Amino acid sequence: MQEPRSTAFSGMSRSRRPVEEGEDEETESAVVVAGGFNSQQGHLNSTEIYSPLEDTWRYGGPLPVSVRGGMSVQLNSSFLAVGGVMSNGSFSNAVYLFNETAETWSDSGIRLATPRAYAIAFMVPDEALNCS
């Protein structure tokens, strides 16, 4: 497997997110890319993490399955990888949780009612959907 390499993102902000109440210091924002597809390896389960401050990519823990076309959504201080097309061609209903400290994925145990890929996922306030 080829190591991630540094790539300049001209014009990209290299700032840290503001310190929130209760935090000790500023923390760096990062870009996480997981799963996907390429012509050499087919479906991917790898995770790469880009650091704008260091202008470098590094590997994180792999997804539990190789998947492409999944969705991601922020959940509190982490995020979820949802659904997608697995390497056997079937659609996934699985939801994986990213542990930002360990930079690893785990199966959340949550399942979509309908397996799917290439959909849109986003957070909305509970009150917007009358969820209490």
Secondary structure as GFF3:
##gff-version 3
##sequence-region A 1 132
A	DSSP	beta_strand	16	17	.	.	.	ID=ss1
A	DSSP	beta_strand	27	28	.	.	.	ID=ss2
A	DSSP	beta_strand	31	34	.	.	.	ID=ss3
A	DSSP	beta_strand	37	38	.	.	.	ID=ss4
A	DSSP	beta_strand	42	43	.	.	.	ID=ss5
A	DSSP	beta_strand	47	51	.	.	.	ID=ss6
A	DSSP	beta_strand	56	60	.	.	.	ID=ss7
A	DSSP	beta_strand	67	68	.	.	.	ID=ss8
A	DSSP	beta_strand	71	75	.	.	.	ID=ss9
A	DSSP	beta_strand	78	86	.	.	.	ID=ss10
A	DSSP	beta_strand	91	99	.	.	.	ID=ss11
A	DSSP	beta_strand	104	111	.	.	.	ID=ss12
A	DSSP	three_ten_helix	126	129	.	.	.	ID=ss13
###
